Amino acid sequence: MADSSSRARALGTRWLGVGLATVLAVVTIGLAATGRLTLFIAPESIWFACAGAVVVLLGAIWSFALPLGAESDHDHDHDHGIDEDETPRRRTLTLVGTASAGVVATAVVVGALVLPPASLSVDLAMSRADAGGTLFAGADTPQLGVADTTTFGVGEWSSVFATASRPEAYDGAPVTLVGFVTPGESDAVNLTRMVITHCVIDAQPAAVPVTIDGAEYGTGQWIEVTGTVKADADGSLRVLPESVVAIDEPGDPYEY
């Protein structure tokens, strides 16, 4: 009976260590192979994540050379000198803590394995819209005619719209932008895109106003807008669309 209990503890310890790490490594490599890892991290970080996953898998293979239960041998060397009255209580607390952490960790890993990856929600974008400052502060310093503004995405234009000291320099600039609709002024909607620096944890929304009837497109609808930038008399900037096309969410829904 004691041998069975020891074996169960050893299996549990190995699962919480090597087992969970291996599953996460396999999920990481699978997402990278299918091009969906960009839903979680920036493209330039993919090579680092995959390299780490390969190292974990190599470590998992090497772990099979260790006898089952070898992980706990080190702990046994330090049990000497512990008050015998404290040992059962400490072991109980350790067992409860380990079991709780194991259940949570297993649920997270299993969820990553079976649930389809999804982009950040529109509700999250709207909730973060008022929480952060202007993205890419200073990104508008190149003047029109020097910088190629046709390559600007929603993130760059969002910064330009918010901080441009010479908004008239951008009047008439052509734009082709893709994003999803969020509520704006009465005669406009905000074209929004989540912008990631490293991973989805630091994702922040960027938005530019587009003069279209908000009733035509529901919140969260992805659209492609082609048009020009308009500088109003009060110095504010907006996009005047020449065409607006409803589209499906792109395979890579973020900007970086």
Secondary structure, 3 states (H helix, E strand, C coil): CHHHHHHHHHHHHHHHHHHHHHHHHHHHHHHHHCCCHHHCECHHHHHHHHHHHHHHHHHHHHHCCCCCCHHHHHHHCCCCCCCCCHHHHHHHHHHHHHHHHHHHHHHHHHHHHHCCCCCCCHHHHHHHCCCCCCCCCCCCCCCECCECHHHCCHHHHHHHHHHCCCHHHHCCCEEEEEEEEEECCCCCEEEEEEECCCEHHHCEEEEEEECCCHHHCCCCCEEEEEEEEEECCCCCEEEEEEEEEEECCCCCCEEC
